[in-house]
Amino acid sequence: MAKGLWAALALVLAGLTQGAWGQIGDDRILAAREALRTGDRAALERLAAEREPHVLDPYVRYWRLTNVLARPEAPPVGELNEFLLREADSLLAERLRGDWLRHMAREYDWSGFLQVYADLREPDAELRCLQRNARLESGDMSVLDEVRARWMELADNHNACEPVFRTLAMAGYIGNDELWWRARRQIDSRSPSNARTTISWMKAADAPFLGDFDRMMKSPSAWLDRLPANFAVSRAGRELALGALVRIAREDVSSAYARFARIEERLGTEERAYIHATLGHHGSLQGSPGATRWFRAAGKVPMSAEQRAWRVRAELRVEDWRGVQAAIEGLTAAEQAQPEWTYWLGRALTAQNRPVEAAALYQRIAGQPSFYGILAGEELGNAFAAPSRSGTVTAEDIARAEADPGLRRALALYRLEMRTEGMREWNWSLRGRDEGFLIAAARLALRNEIYDRAINTAERTDPQANFDLRFLTPYRQLIEPQVHQQGLDMAWVYGLMRQESRFIAPARSSSGAQGLMQVMPATGKWVARKIGLAGYHPGMLTDPDTNVLLGTSYMRLILEDLDDHPVLASAGYNAGPGRARKWRDERPLEGAIYAETIPFDETRDYVKKVMANAVIYAAMLEAKPQSLKARLGTISPRLTAEP
């Protein structure tokens, strides 16, 4: 009898951990997190020694062990292993392994590193690099062959890979041509100084003086203007000239081309082709009319994935459909299979009167609820209609989701406004789960008003179902009045808001944008002045009512300023109205081509998703098929006075 009573009590206690007792212990959880943040070792030790039946108790112990691993002394191996065993398969076990592995790497404990690494589920780029170092230090020379085979693929990898790369170069596994290609890619990046390390691995007889490299990087125009007459005699001299041209091209492709023309004849065939590819790439980004000509002059010189993509976009911009076809066929097989290039190859074939081949390409992606999936469907004569089907979820599925330890921890973390930790815990819990569990988890998130997890979880399910979860319409009582007052399209507003914040009211970006509509403080101030909102201060952006007022007002203002065109206004909302105007062409441009040739990766992806969202929301709100092509329309030419 006593045994049964204790069992019943245990069940009650387990149920309380998420409820009343969980909230009673919240102060301890928050205090432990603050102790970790401030480095209060004594407080963290004291709080970890206390044990309360709280669903987040493992976090307190994890934070304490993380703090211990940050210290120089030997780690408590027994405690670490005990935690990993107790919390097996959990996110915290995975994170603790990562922390422990980084500690062992700092201490050069490579044999211990390899033992712990074997149980890691999802290593990041740094840990993958450290594992290669550990293998090399442990005498496993096969790692050199593996890295050698993937040399160019790994060229932009984490700095932790450098020891293996250096060993490869110093041992002669990597030749000068490969080192120079890596240095070229690094020079043509946002971290060009990394090329200095690569150059330092070259044989002294083949490498430039590092001082010359530094001077070239500091002032590439001056370097080219003062080139000695015999600069082309050595590979190092020519490569420094190429590097200077690349750095100039990133800022002003016309200036780079003018300087290239002065030395072109003194460069080799491959070197000229490389510069032509570089000019084509940066010319496309800068809207230069010479971009296609430069890309064509590059011939079959090896290009980066980004250069290959911009070669297609350059041909798209001038609507040379044979050129589009040739550029797409120059992509790798994996790149050609991407929806954007599948669609545009179909368009290129359609323009060349090859409808049967084009239709076969459209069929591959049509029906997908995405920018190019919707467009491909329209090419086949099908306007987009939102599926009304919802996936099957049973009472058992709901019970599994509600009882899942990871989801329970995630909900507790969200309750305590630890959104980052909550998102990590939630996503970890979804790995390898079946459809029923995912739908139940999405509905659990919706019930708790964690809209971003509801959407993202539903997106892991059947792409033709669960649109009621994937395209939520929360805050309608706030949004609808403002939409009507501003004269905006409800579907577009929801499409933009879904992309901006996933309906997270306290969302804040790294750049400072806030709230449901991710309004920047300066933008909020400007809009408040425009609409006569008195007493504005940045703190008002956290209030959903004010955020929606300012966000929808800004949408109206930039829409009016940008030809009443939602594609331009979407680009302007993300990157600024001035850039949206600048990215127009000297002639009318198809809306889809404008979107695909936006030079900012983030904005290009953003505009395509906002416009696809808008079509899907319109199909759901109006209960009738919608045309994305009609919404994209035509972008008018930029004015002569505009840059």
C-alpha positions in Angstrom: 0.0 0.0 0.0 2.8 2.4 1.0 4.6 1.6 -2.2 1.5 2.4 -4.3 1.0 5.7 -2.4 4.6 6.8 -3.1 4.1 5.9 -6.8 1.0 8.0 -6.9 2.7 10.9 -5.1 5.6 10.7 -7.6 3.1 11.1 -10.5 1.6 14.1 -8.8 5.0 15.7 -8.3 5.9 15.0 -11.9 2.7 16.7 -13.1 3.4 19.7 -10.9 6.9 20.4 -12.3 5.4 22.2 -15.3 2.6 23.8 -13.3 2.5 25.3 -9.8 5.8 24.0 -8.5 7.5 24.9 -11.8 6.5 28.5 -11.3 7.4 28.5 -7.6 10.9 27.6 -8.6 11.2 30.2 -11.4 13.1 32.6 -9.2 15.9 30.1 -8.7 16.2 29.4 -12.4 16.4 33.1 -13.2 18.9 33.7 -10.5 21.1 30.9 -11.8 21.0 32.4 -15.3 22.0 35.8 -13.9 24.8 34.2 -11.9 26.1 32.6 -15.1 25.9 35.9 -17.0 27.7 37.9 -14.3 30.2 35.1 -13.5 29.0 34.8 -9.9 30.6 31.4 -9.2 29.6 31.2 -5.6 25.9 31.9 -6.3 25.9 29.4 -9.2 27.4 26.7 -7.0 24.9 27.3 -4.3 21.9 27.3 -6.6 23.1 24.1 -8.4 23.4 22.4 -5.0 19.7 23.0 -4.4 17.4 20.6 -6.0 13.8 21.5 -6.7 11.2 19.6 -8.8 11.4 22.1 -11.6 11.3 21.2 -15.3 14.3 23.5 -15.9 16.5 22.1 -13.0 18.9 20.5 -15.5 19.6 24.0 -16.9 20.9 25.1 -13.5 23.3 22.1 -13.4 24.3 22.7 -17.0 25.1 26.3 -16.4 27.2 25.4 -13.4 29.2 22.8 -15.5 29.6 25.3 -18.3 31.0 27.8 -15.8 33.4 25.1 -14.5 34.6 24.3 -18.1 35.4 28.0 -18.7 38.1 27.8 -15.9 41.7 26.7 -16.5 41.7 23.9 -14.0 41.0 20.3 -14.8 37.3 19.6 -15.4 35.3 17.3 -13.1 35.2 14.3 -15.5 32.9 12.3 -13.3 30.3 15.0 -12.9 30.4 15.7 -16.7 29.8 12.0 -17.5 27.1 11.7 -14.9 25.2 14.7 -16.4 25.6 13.3 -19.9 24.3 9.9 -18.8 21.4 11.4 -16.9 20.4 13.8 -19.7 21.2 11.5 -22.5 19.8 12.5 -26.0 18.8 16.0 -24.7 19.9 19.3 -26.1 21.8 20.1 -22.9 23.8 16.9 -23.2 24.7 17.9 -26.8 25.6 21.5 -25.7 27.7 20.2 -22.7 29.7 17.9 -25.0 30.4 20.9 -27.3 31.6 23.0 -24.3 33.7 20.1 -23.0 35.2 19.5 -26.5 36.2 23.2 -26.8 37.9 22.9 -23.3 39.8 19.8 -24.4 40.9 21.6 -27.6 42.3 24.5 -25.6 44.2 22.0 -23.4 45.3 19.9 -26.4 43.7 16.8 -25.0 43.2 15.3 -28.5 42.6 11.7 -27.4 39.9 12.7 -24.9 38.5 15.0 -27.6 38.0 12.1 -30.1 36.3 10.0 -27.4 33.7 12.6 -26.5 33.3 13.7 -30.1 32.1 10.2 -31.1 28.8 10.9 -29.2 28.2 14.3 -30.7 25.0 14.4 -32.8 25.2 17.7 -34.7 28.7 19.3 -34.6 29.1 22.8 -35.8 31.7 24.0 -38.2 34.2 24.8 -35.5 33.9 21.4 -33.9 34.2 19.6 -37.2 37.5 21.5 -37.8 38.7 20.7 -34.3 38.0 17.0 -34.9 40.2 17.1 -38.0 42.9 18.7 -35.9 42.5 16.0 -33.2 42.8 13.2 -35.8 45.9 14.8 -37.2 47.5 15.3 -33.8 46.7 11.7 -33.0 48.6 10.4 -36.0 45.6 9.8 -38.4 47.1 11.1 -41.6 44.1 10.0 -43.7 42.5 13.3 -42.6 44.9 15.1 -45.0 43.6 13.2 -47.9 40.0 14.0 -46.9 40.7 17.7 -46.6 42.8 17.7 -49.8 39.8 16.3 -51.7 37.6 19.1 -50.4 40.1 21.9 -50.4 38.1 24.5 -52.3 34.8 23.6 -50.6 36.5 24.2 -47.3 38.2 27.4 -48.3 35.8 29.5 -46.3 35.6 27.3 -43.3 36.1 28.2 -39.6 39.5 29.4 -38.5 39.8 26.3 -36.4 40.6 24.5 -39.6 43.8 26.4 -40.2 46.2 24.0 -38.5 45.2 21.2 -40.9 45.3 23.5 -43.9 48.7 24.7 -42.8 50.0 21.1 -42.5 48.6 20.3 -45.9 50.4 23.2 -47.5 53.7 22.8 -45.6 53.7 19.0 -46.4 53.3 19.7 -50.1 49.8 18.2 -50.4 48.5 21.5 -51.7 50.3 23.2 -54.6 50.7 26.9 -55.3 47.8 27.0 -57.8 45.4 25.8 -55.1 46.8 28.2 -52.6 46.5 31.1 -54.9 42.9 30.2 -55.7 42.1 30.1 -52.0 43.8 33.5 -51.5 41.9 34.9 -54.4 38.6 33.8 -52.9 39.6 35.3 -49.6 40.7 38.6 -51.1 37.3 38.8 -52.8 35.4 38.6 -49.5 34.5 40.6 -46.5 37.5 39.3 -44.6 40.3 39.8 -47.1 43.0 39.8 -44.5 42.6 36.0 -44.2 44.4 35.7 -47.5 47.6 36.8 -45.7 47.6 33.6 -43.8 47.2 31.5 -46.9 50.0 33.4 -48.6 52.3 32.7 -45.6 52.0 29.0 -46.3 53.6 29.3 -49.7 57.2 28.6 -50.4 59.3 31.7 -49.9 60.5 31.7 -53.5 56.9 31.7 -54.9 55.2 34.1 -52.4 55.1 37.9 -52.4 56.5 39.8 -49.5 53.8 40.1 -46.9 54.6 43.8 -46.6 53.7 44.2 -50.3 50.5 42.3 -49.7 49.6 44.7 -46.8 50.4 47.8 -48.9 48.2 46.5 -51.8 45.3 45.8 -49.5 45.6 49.2 -47.8 45.5 51.1 -51.1 44.7 48.9 -54.2 44.3 51.9 -56.5 47.7 53.4 -55.6 49.3 49.9 -55.9 48.0 49.5 -59.5 48.9 53.1 -60.4 52.5 52.5 -59.2 53.1 49.0 -60.6 56.7 48.5 -61.6 57.4 47.8 -65.3 58.4 44.3 -64.6 55.5 43.4 -62.3 54.3 40.6 -64.6 57.6 38.7 -64.5 56.6 36.8 -61.4 53.4 35.0 -60.4 53.5 36.9 -57.1 53.6 40.3 -58.9 50.7 39.4 -61.2 48.6 38.0 -58.3 49.0 41.2 -56.3 47.8 43.1 -59.3 44.8 40.8 -59.6 44.1 41.2 -55.9 44.1 45.0 -56.3 41.7 44.8 -59.2 39.4 42.7 -57.2 39.3 45.0 -54.2 38.6 48.0 -56.5 35.9 46.1 -58.4 34.0 45.4 -55.2 33.6 49.2 -54.8 33.6 50.6 -58.3 33.6 48.1 -61.2 34.1 50.8 -63.9 37.3 52.0 -62.2 38.5 48.4 -61.9 37.8 47.8 -65.6 39.7 51.0 -66.7 42.8 49.9 -64.7 42.4 46.3 -66.0 42.5 47.5 -69.6 45.9 49.1 -69.0 47.6 45.9 -67.9 45.4 43.2 -69.6 47.9 42.3 -72.3 50.6 41.6 -69.6 48.4 39.0 -67.9 48.0 35.3 -68.8 44.9 33.9 -70.4 43.6 32.3 -67.2 44.3 35.5 -65.2 42.4 37.6 -67.7 39.4 35.2 -67.6 39.5 35.3 -63.8 39.3 39.1 -63.8 36.5 39.1 -66.4 34.5 36.7 -64.1 35.2 39.1 -61.2 34.1 42.1 -63.2 30.9 40.3 -64.3 30.1 39.3 -60.7 30.5 42.8 -59.2 29.2 44.5 -62.3 25.9 42.5 -61.8 25.7 43.5 -58.2 26.3 47.2 -59.2 23.9 47.1 -62.1 26.6 47.7 -64.7 25.5 47.2 -68.4 28.9 45.5 -69.0 28.2 42.5 -66.7 27.1 40.1 -69.4 29.9 41.0 -71.7 32.5 40.4 -68.9 30.9 37.1 -67.9 31.0 35.9 -71.5 34.6 36.9 -71.8 35.4 34.8 -68.8 34.6 31.6 -70.7 34.9 28.4 -68.7 37.2 29.7 -66.0 36.4 28.1 -62.6 33.9 30.3 -60.7 32.5 30.3 -57.2 28.9 29.3 -56.6 28.0 33.0 -56.1 29.7 34.0 -59.4 27.8 31.2 -61.3 24.5 32.4 -59.9 25.2 36.0 -60.8 26.1 34.9 -64.3 22.6 33.6 -64.7 21.1 36.8 -63.1 23.1 39.0 -65.5 21.6 37.3 -68.5 18.2 37.5 -66.9 18.5 41.2 -66.4 18.9 41.7 -70.1 16.4 38.9 -70.9 18.8 37.1 -73.2 17.1 33.7 -73.0 19.8 31.8 -74.9 22.3 33.4 -72.5 20.1 32.4 -69.5 20.0 28.8 -70.7 23.8 28.6 -71.3 24.5 30.1 -67.9 22.1 27.7 -66.1 23.6 24.8 -67.9 27.0 26.0 -66.6 25.8 25.4 -63.0 26.6 22.3 -61.1 23.9 19.6 -61.2 22.9 20.4 -57.6 22.6 24.1 -58.4 20.5 23.4 -61.5 18.1 21.4 -59.4 17.3 24.4 -57.2 13.7 25.8 -57.8 14.9 29.2 -59.1 17.1 27.8 -61.8 14.6 25.0 -62.7 12.0 27.8 -63.3 14.2 30.1 -65.2 15.5 27.4 -67.5 11.9 26.5 -68.2 11.3 30.2 -69.1 14.3 30.2 -71.3 13.1 27.2 -73.2 9.6 28.7 -73.4 11.1 31.8 -75.0 12.8 29.6 -77.5 9.6 27.8 -78.5 10.3 24.6 -76.6 7.1 24.3 -74.6 7.2 20.5 -74.0 10.7 20.6 -72.4 9.7 23.7 -70.4 6.5 22.1 -69.1 8.5 19.1 -67.8 10.7 21.5 -65.8 7.7 23.4 -64.4 6.1 20.1 -63.3 9.1 19.4 -61.1 8.4 22.3 -58.8 4.8 23.3 -59.5 2.5 23.1 -56.5 5.1 23.9 -53.9 3.9 26.9 -51.7 6.9 29.0 -52.6 7.8 31.8 -54.9 8.9 29.6 -57.8 6.5 26.8 -57.1 3.6 29.2 -57.5 5.1 30.8 -60.6 5.7 27.3 -62.2 2.1 26.4 -61.5 0.9 29.5 -63.3 3.1 28.7 -66.3 1.1 25.4 -66.4 -2.1 27.4 -66.3 -2.9 26.9 -62.6 -3.5 29.9 -60.3 -2.6 29.3 -56.7 -5.4 27.9 -54.5 -4.5 27.2 -50.8 -5.1 23.6 -49.8 -7.7 23.3 -47.1 -6.5 19.9 -45.9 -5.2 19.5 -42.4 -3.0 16.6 -41.3 -4.4 14.0 -39.0 -3.6 14.4 -35.4 -4.9 12.0 -32.7 -5.4 12.3 -29.0 -2.4 10.1 -28.6 -0.3 12.5 -30.7 -1.4 15.4 -28.5 -0.6 13.5 -25.4 2.9 12.6 -26.7 3.6 16.3 -27.5 2.4 17.5 -24.1 4.4 14.9 -22.2 7.6 15.4 -24.3 10.4 16.6 -21.9 12.1 18.8 -24.4 8.8 20.6 -25.4 7.9 21.0 -21.7 11.3 22.6 -21.1 10.9 24.8 -24.1 7.5 26.0 -22.9 9.0 26.8 -19.5 11.8 28.7 -21.1 9.4 30.8 -23.2 7.4 31.5 -20.1 10.5 32.9 -18.5 11.2 34.9 -21.7 14.3 32.9 -22.5 13.3 32.8 -26.1 16.6 31.7 -27.6 17.0 28.8 -25.2 13.3 27.9 -25.8 13.7 27.9 -29.5 16.8 25.7 -29.4 15.1 23.2 -27.0 12.0 23.2 -29.2 13.9 22.5 -32.4 16.0 19.8 -30.8 12.8 18.0 -29.7 11.5 17.9 -33.3 14.4 15.9 -34.8 13.3 12.7 -36.5 9.7 13.0 -35.3 6.7 11.6 -37.2 4.0 13.7 -38.9 1.4 13.3 -36.1 3.8 14.4 -33.4 4.8 17.5 -35.4 1.3 18.6 -36.0 0.5 18.1 -32.3 3.6 20.1 -31.4 2.6 22.9 -33.8 -0.9 23.0 -32.2 0.7 23.0 -28.7 2.8 26.0 -29.7 -0.3 27.8 -31.1 -2.2 27.1 -27.9 0.6 28.8 -26.0 0.8 31.7 -28.5 4.3 30.8 -29.6 3.4 31.6 -33.1 6.9 31.3 -34.7 7.3 27.7 -33.4 3.8 26.8 -34.6 4.6 28.0 -38.1 8.1 26.5 -38.3 6.9 23.2 -36.9 4.0 23.0 -39.3 6.4 23.7 -42.2 8.2 20.4 -41.4 5.0 18.5 -42.3 3.2 17.7 -45.6 3.7 20.8 -47.8 0.2 20.5 -49.1 -1.5 20.5 -45.7 -1.8 22.5 -42.4 -2.0 25.9 -44.0 -4.1 27.0 -41.0 -0.9 26.5 -38.9 1.7 27.6 -41.5 -0.1 30.9 -42.3 -1.5 32.1 -39.1 -3.4 35.4 -38.8 -2.9 36.4 -35.1 -3.5 40.0 -33.8 -6.2 40.5 -36.4 -8.1 42.8 -34.1 -5.0 45.1 -34.2 -4.1 44.7 -37.8 -7.4 44.8 -39.7 -8.4 48.3 -38.6 -5.0 49.7 -39.5 -5.1 47.9 -42.9 -8.4 49.5 -43.7 -7.3 52.9 -42.4 -4.1 52.9 -44.5 -5.8 51.4 -47.6 -3.5 48.5 -47.7 -3.9 44.9 -48.9 -4.5 42.6 -45.8 -2.7 39.7 -47.5 0.4 41.8 -48.2 0.5 43.1 -44.7 0.2 39.6 -43.2 2.8 38.3 -45.7 5.3 41.0 -44.7 4.7 40.6 -41.0 5.0 36.8 -41.2 8.4 37.3 -42.8 9.5 40.1 -40.5 8.8 38.6 -37.0 6.8 35.4 -37.4 4.3 37.3 -35.1 6.7 37.5 -32.2 5.6 40.7 -30.4 8.9 41.2 -28.4 11.1 40.3 -31.4 14.3 42.4 -31.7 16.8 42.0 -34.6 20.6 42.4 -34.3 20.2 45.8 -36.1 17.7 47.1 -33.5 14.4 46.6 -35.4 11.6 45.8 -32.9 8.2 44.3 -32.6 5.7 42.6 -34.9 6.7 44.7 -37.9 10.4 45.1 -37.0 10.4 48.9 -37.0 13.7 50.6 -36.5 13.8 53.3 -33.8 14.8 56.0 -36.4 12.1 54.8 -38.8 9.5 54.9 -36.0 10.5 58.4 -35.1 10.2 59.5 -38.8 6.8 57.9 -39.3 5.5 59.2 -35.9 6.3 62.7 -37.1 4.7 62.1 -40.5 1.4 60.8 -39.0 1.3 63.3 -36.1 1.8 60.7 -33.3 2.7 62.8 -30.3 5.1 61.8 -27.6 6.9 59.1 -29.6 9.8 57.3 -27.9 11.6 54.1 -28.9 10.1 52.2 -26.0 6.7 52.4 -27.7 7.9 50.0 -30.4 7.4 47.1 -28.0 3.7 47.9 -27.7 1.9 45.8 -30.4 -0.8 48.5 -31.1 1.8 51.2 -31.7 4.1 48.9 -33.6 1.4 47.9 -36.0 0.3 51.6 -36.4 3.8 52.7 -37.2 4.6 49.6 -39.4 1.5 49.8 -41.5 1.9 53.6 -41.8 5.4 53.1 -43.1 4.2 50.5 -45.6 1.7 53.0 -46.9 4.2 55.8 -47.1 6.8 53.8 -49.0 4.1 52.2 -51.2 3.0 55.7 -52.3 6.6 56.7 -52.9 7.4 53.6 -55.0 4.8 53.6 -57.7 2.2 51.8 -55.5 4.1 48.6 -56.4 4.2 46.0 -53.6 7.5 44.4 -54.9 9.3 47.8 -54.8 7.7 48.6 -51.4 8.7 45.2 -50.0 12.3 45.8 -51.1 12.1 49.3 -49.7 10.7 48.1 -46.3 13.7 45.7 -45.9 16.6 47.7 -47.5 15.3 51.3 -47.7 13.3 53.0 -50.5 16.4 54.6 -52.0 17.9 51.2 -52.8 14.6 49.8 -54.1 14.6 52.7 -56.6 18.2 52.2 -57.5 17.7 48.5 -58.3 15.3 49.3 -61.1 16.5 49.2 -64.7 16.6 51.7 -67.5 13.7 49.9 -69.1 10.5 48.2 -67.8 11.4 44.9 -66.0 9.3 41.9 -65.2 8.7 41.9 -61.4 10.1 38.3 -61.0 13.3 39.4 -62.7 13.6 42.4 -60.5 13.2 40.3 -57.4 15.7 37.7 -58.5 18.3 40.3 -59.4 18.2 42.2 -56.1 21.9 42.4 -55.1 21.4 41.9 -51.4 21.0 38.2 -50.5 18.8 39.0 -47.5 16.5 41.4 -49.4 16.2 39.1 -52.5 15.1 36.2 -50.3 12.8 38.5 -48.3 11.0 40.0 -51.3 10.3 36.6 -52.8 9.0 35.2 -49.5 6.8 38.3 -48.8 5.2 38.1 -52.2 4.7 34.4 -52.0 3.2 34.8 -48.5 0.9 37.5 -49.8 -0.5 35.2 -52.5 -1.1 32.4 -50.1 -2.8 34.7 -47.5 -5.0 36.2 -50.3 -6.0 32.7 -51.4 -7.0 31.9 -47.8 -8.6 35.2 -46.9 -10.6 35.5 -50.1 -11.2 31.8 -50.6 -10.3 31.9 -54.3 -7.3 31.2 -56.5 -4.6 34.0 -56.8 -2.0 35.0 -59.4 1.5 35.7 -58.2 2.5 37.0 -61.7 -0.3 39.6 -61.5 1.0 40.8 -58.1 4.6 40.9 -59.4 3.6 42.9 -62.5 6.1 45.1 -64.2 8.6 47.4 -62.6 8.8 50.8 -64.2 12.2 52.2 -65.4 14.2 54.3 -63.0 14.1 58.0 -63.8 17.0 59.6 -65.7 17.9 61.7 -62.7 18.2 58.7 -60.4 21.7 57.0 -60.0 
